């Protein structure tokens, strides 16, 4: 079997040689990461240094596939109502095949101290960046779909070293950035047992394993769900959570939306606006999720075989969910979008990441359905380009201990990626009461 088609652990993605361990340790030291337990330590589960080393033949294969693309005819409408427009995706893909350089993205990842540890039989890959400031607050921050660690990288500096980015030393964080199971360089679950409650427990275990007995959690998309589930579980040491995609919609409202009922007359202006955006999402833009919720394996064959199919599937969400009026090029460079898409392609995680939707769907509920949190402090930032803008009334009803609520003036679903300075300032303000 060509090495480009082998799973990550057989392609040399994980550096385990003495030279690689030394290199990873040197990087970790430069960033101030906690000492790691290397493979062979008997007193606790091993935390192993990790570097991304994609074989060149995998990149050659990608460019070959892109060059051989069979394009469809253009859409028959003048807008995006049929999906990604040919005039938008074709230039991006042609650049992907002829000008894009994955090695630059790889270098950005390898500039961070990265590790892998096994939790409940599954490898979890993560970056761990220690702040240079004393008394920094430990923070675990989780990406979503179709995102990755790339959507969080712009916040690493502002969060870990705020004095170099217009902040105060007392607002610093030690940062842990795990990769969701089935995504990127984390392991792929071989059963349906890695739904959000399991991931939430694994994240707590990871923080304990790193020596953090008191910490906070943050996320958007899947990261928001995981952070909220952690708050529901309320493990000892979790001080609070911040979400930029809060699950606050009352179940009866979800039912009204899904059955296409008119907005209740008694709703406030912000509640009516939220209802309208939920109607757009559930009744006009939910097809992608229905496929992953119900037939991720069928969808996965296309995502595993066609890089352009994957690129178009992801690009649609960049266009729809950014605060860009449908033009993600206004907020992301071509390289930024392709870094994320290429990570999924090279790790062949289009299918396994889709199955995360199926796993969660087996539990019922939905991404925005209210997830009551009775005790753990919760902070919320509402971004104007988010899928729906949570009204404060629903938020207060859902989170009994709401310590922070703010409506930002720019940014969308990928808030940390789109507006890293604003996002970082929001986290500093949100968690300040818990220090």
Secondary structure, 3 states (H helix, E strand, C coil): CCHHHCCHHHCCCCCCCHHHHHHHHHHHHHHCCCCCCCCCCCCCCCEEEECCCCCHHHHHHHHHHHHCCCCCCCCCCCCCCCCCCHHHHHHHHHHHHHCCCHHHHHHHHHCCCEEEEEECCEEEEEEEECCCCCCCEEEEEECCCCCCHHHHCCHHHHHHCHHHHCCCHHHCEEEEEECCCCCCCCCCCCCCCCCHHHHHHHHHHHHHHCCCCCEEEEECCHHHHHHHHHHHHCCCCEEEEEECCCCCECHHHHHHHHCCCCCCCCCCHHHHHHHHHHHHHHHHCCHHHHHHHHHHHHHHHHHHHCHHHHHHHHHHHHHHHCCCCCCHHHCCCHHHHHHHHHHHHHHCCHHHHHHHHHHHHCCCCCCCECCCECCCEEEEEECCECCCCCCHHHHHHHECCEEEEEECCCCECCHHHHCHHHHHHHHHHHHHHHC
